[in-house]
């Protein structure tokens, strides 16, 4: 889903809204989130999921859930956020290594069986509830997307990537093949070689000075853009 041109904004975290002034019980938090993930991964649709079902499975009162999350949407986003991997440390890496690291991390996320099923279920809700997918991107996906944008922006600023590169298009070009392989085609990716191939193909078309060509000129074996 295409985002508007980037402004520098801090990545949002999955929304968890404490209600009331009681001390939060981490064990109850974990039980509620695990129960939500369990129900969704077993085939319960977002539409059929309810706070009552989650409360029954987690063995907590429904009010316990509402003290933490205001509605089902916030609960599902928080639950999905627990499965995400932290953005890796990229400081000091060259541009290619940064991009390979971020794209390859999609392989590890996408091959998590539970996360794979849950993202597939979420995509199934896209037509009926596009705002839910948008919020998934704005919360769970935001930090990783911003890390890619920042790496690309630095590449443009340093002159390694061509000026005027559309950063949002670039993110989709880099992440799309891995998502298609893992989620749409459901084919395993065994190593980082696929991420390296994606990044090298991308860089071949976006470097400010490509090998054997001047700025803005396609190599002889490629048609002009």
C-alpha positions as CSV (number, residue, x, y, z in Angstrom):
1,X,0.0,0.0,0.0
2,X,1.6,3.3,-1.2
3,X,2.5,5.8,1.5
4,X,2.6,9.6,0.8
5,X,6.1,11.2,0.4
6,X,8.1,10.7,3.6
7,X,8.4,13.3,6.3
8,X,10.7,12.5,9.2
9,X,8.4,11.2,11.9
10,X,9.2,8.8,14.8
11,X,8.0,5.3,14.2
12,X,4.8,4.6,16.1
13,X,4.6,1.6,18.4
14,X,1.7,-0.8,18.5
15,X,-1.0,0.9,20.5
16,X,-1.5,-0.3,24.1
17,X,-3.7,1.9,26.1
18,X,-3.6,1.4,29.9
19,X,-7.0,2.0,31.5
20,X,-7.4,3.0,35.1
21,X,-4.7,3.3,37.7
22,X,-4.2,-0.4,38.8
23,X,-0.8,-2.1,38.6
24,X,-0.6,-4.0,35.3
25,X,0.0,-7.8,35.6
26,X,2.6,-8.8,32.9
27,X,1.3,-12.4,33.1
28,X,-2.2,-11.3,32.2
29,X,-0.8,-9.2,29.3
30,X,1.0,-12.2,28.0
31,X,-2.0,-14.5,28.3
32,X,-4.2,-12.0,26.5
33,X,-1.8,-11.4,23.6
34,X,-1.0,-15.1,23.3
35,X,-4.7,-16.0,23.3
36,X,-5.4,-13.4,20.6
37,X,-2.6,-14.8,18.4
38,X,-3.7,-18.3,19.1
39,X,-7.3,-17.7,18.0
40,X,-6.3,-15.9,14.8
41,X,-3.7,-18.4,13.8
42,X,-6.2,-21.2,14.2
43,X,-8.5,-19.6,11.7
44,X,-10.7,-17.3,13.7
45,X,-11.2,-14.2,11.4
46,X,-10.9,-10.7,12.6
47,X,-14.6,-10.3,12.2
48,X,-15.4,-13.3,14.4
49,X,-12.8,-12.5,17.0
50,X,-14.3,-10.9,20.1
51,X,-13.1,-9.7,23.5
52,X,-15.3,-12.4,25.1
53,X,-13.5,-15.2,23.1
54,X,-10.1,-13.8,24.1
55,X,-11.1,-13.4,27.7
56,X,-12.4,-17.0,27.9
57,X,-9.2,-18.4,26.4
58,X,-6.9,-16.2,28.5
59,X,-9.0,-16.9,31.6
60,X,-9.3,-13.3,32.5
61,X,-12.3,-11.0,32.9
62,X,-13.3,-9.0,29.8
63,X,-12.8,-5.8,31.9
64,X,-9.1,-6.8,32.3
65,X,-8.7,-6.6,28.5
66,X,-10.5,-3.3,28.2
67,X,-8.3,-1.8,30.9
68,X,-5.4,-2.4,28.5
69,X,-6.8,-2.0,25.0
70,X,-9.8,0.1,24.0
71,X,-11.0,-2.1,21.2
72,X,-10.4,-5.3,19.2
73,X,-8.3,-3.5,16.6
74,X,-5.8,-2.2,19.1
75,X,-5.6,-5.6,20.7
76,X,-4.9,-7.3,17.4
77,X,-2.2,-4.8,16.5
78,X,-0.5,-5.1,19.8
79,X,-0.6,-8.9,19.5
80,X,1.0,-8.8,16.0
81,X,3.6,-6.4,17.3
82,X,4.9,-9.0,19.8
83,X,5.9,-11.2,16.9
84,X,8.0,-8.6,15.1
85,X,11.8,-8.6,15.3
86,X,13.6,-5.4,16.4
87,X,15.3,-3.3,13.7
88,X,18.9,-4.5,13.5
89,X,21.9,-2.3,14.3
90,X,23.1,-0.7,11.1
91,X,25.5,2.0,12.2
92,X,28.8,1.9,10.3
93,X,27.6,-0.5,7.6
94,X,28.0,0.4,3.9
95,X,24.7,1.0,2.0
96,X,24.6,-2.4,0.4
97,X,25.1,-4.2,3.7
98,X,22.4,-2.1,5.3
99,X,19.8,-2.9,2.6
100,X,20.7,-6.6,2.6
101,X,20.4,-6.8,6.4
102,X,16.9,-5.2,6.3
103,X,15.6,-7.2,3.4
104,X,17.0,-10.4,4.7
105,X,15.3,-9.8,8.0
106,X,12.0,-10.1,6.1
107,X,13.0,-13.7,5.4
108,X,13.2,-14.5,9.1
109,X,9.9,-12.7,9.8
110,X,8.2,-14.3,6.9
111,X,9.3,-17.8,7.7
112,X,7.9,-17.6,11.2
113,X,4.9,-19.9,10.7
114,X,2.6,-18.2,13.0
115,X,3.4,-14.7,11.8
116,X,3.1,-15.9,8.2
117,X,-0.4,-17.2,8.8
118,X,-1.4,-14.1,10.7
119,X,-0.2,-11.7,8.0
120,X,-2.1,-13.8,5.4
121,X,-5.2,-13.5,7.5
122,X,-4.7,-9.7,7.9
123,X,-4.3,-9.3,4.1
124,X,-7.6,-11.1,3.7
125,X,-9.2,-8.3,5.7
126,X,-7.8,-5.6,3.4
127,X,-10.9,-5.2,1.2
128,X,-13.3,-5.0,4.1
129,X,-11.1,-3.1,6.5
130,X,-8.4,-1.2,4.7
131,X,-7.8,1.0,7.7
132,X,-6.7,-2.1,9.7
133,X,-4.0,-2.8,7.1
134,X,-3.0,0.9,7.2
135,X,-2.7,0.8,10.9
136,X,-0.6,-2.4,10.7
137,X,1.8,-0.6,8.5
138,X,1.8,2.5,10.7
139,X,2.5,0.5,13.8
140,X,4.1,-2.9,13.4
141,X,5.8,-2.2,10.1
142,X,6.7,1.5,10.6
143,X,10.1,1.1,12.3
144,X,11.5,-1.3,9.7
145,X,10.1,0.8,6.8
146,X,11.6,4.0,8.3
147,X,15.0,2.2,8.7
148,X,14.9,1.4,5.0
149,X,13.9,4.9,4.1
150,X,16.7,6.3,6.2
151,X,19.3,4.1,4.6
152,X,18.1,5.1,1.2
153,X,18.0,8.8,2.1
154,X,21.6,8.6,3.3
155,X,22.6,6.9,0.0
156,X,21.0,9.8,-2.0
157,X,22.6,12.4,0.3
158,X,26.0,10.8,-0.1
159,X,25.7,10.7,-3.9
160,X,25.8,6.9,-4.0
161,X,22.2,6.7,-5.2
162,X,20.8,9.0,-7.9
163,X,19.2,12.3,-6.9
164,X,15.4,12.4,-7.0
165,X,15.0,8.7,-6.2
166,X,11.4,8.0,-5.0
167,X,12.1,6.5,-1.5
168,X,8.6,5.0,-1.2
169,X,8.8,3.3,-4.5
170,X,12.3,2.1,-3.6
171,X,11.1,0.5,-0.4
172,X,8.3,-1.4,-2.2
173,X,10.8,-2.6,-4.9
174,X,13.1,-3.9,-2.2
175,X,10.5,-5.6,0.0
176,X,8.0,-6.8,-2.6
177,X,10.0,-9.8,-4.0
178,X,10.6,-11.3,-0.6
179,X,7.0,-10.8,0.5
180,X,5.7,-12.3,-2.8
181,X,8.0,-15.4,-2.4
182,X,7.1,-16.1,1.2
183,X,3.5,-15.0,1.5
184,X,1.9,-15.2,-1.9
185,X,3.9,-18.1,-3.4
186,X,4.7,-19.7,0.0
187,X,8.1,-20.8,-1.1
188,X,10.9,-21.0,1.5
189,X,14.0,-18.8,1.3
190,X,17.0,-20.8,2.6
191,X,19.7,-18.1,2.9
192,X,20.6,-14.5,2.5
193,X,21.4,-15.0,-1.2
194,X,17.9,-14.0,-2.3
195,X,18.1,-10.7,-0.3
196,X,21.6,-10.0,-1.9
197,X,20.2,-10.6,-5.4
198,X,17.2,-8.2,-4.7
199,X,19.5,-5.5,-3.4
200,X,22.1,-5.9,-6.1
201,X,19.5,-5.7,-8.8
202,X,18.0,-2.6,-7.2
203,X,21.4,-0.9,-6.8
204,X,22.3,-1.7,-10.5
205,X,19.4,0.5,-11.5
206,X,19.6,3.3,-9.0
207,X,23.3,4.1,-8.4
208,X,24.2,7.6,-9.3
209,X,27.1,6.2,-11.5
210,X,26.5,2.7,-12.7
211,X,29.4,0.6,-13.9
212,X,30.1,1.3,-17.6
213,X,27.7,4.2,-17.9
214,X,27.5,7.9,-17.2
215,X,24.9,9.4,-14.8
216,X,21.4,8.7,-16.1
217,X,22.5,6.5,-19.0
218,X,21.5,2.9,-19.1
219,X,24.2,0.3,-19.8
220,X,24.2,-1.0,-23.4
221,X,22.6,-4.3,-22.5
222,X,19.6,-2.6,-20.9
223,X,16.9,-0.6,-22.6
224,X,16.6,3.1,-21.6
225,X,14.2,3.7,-18.7
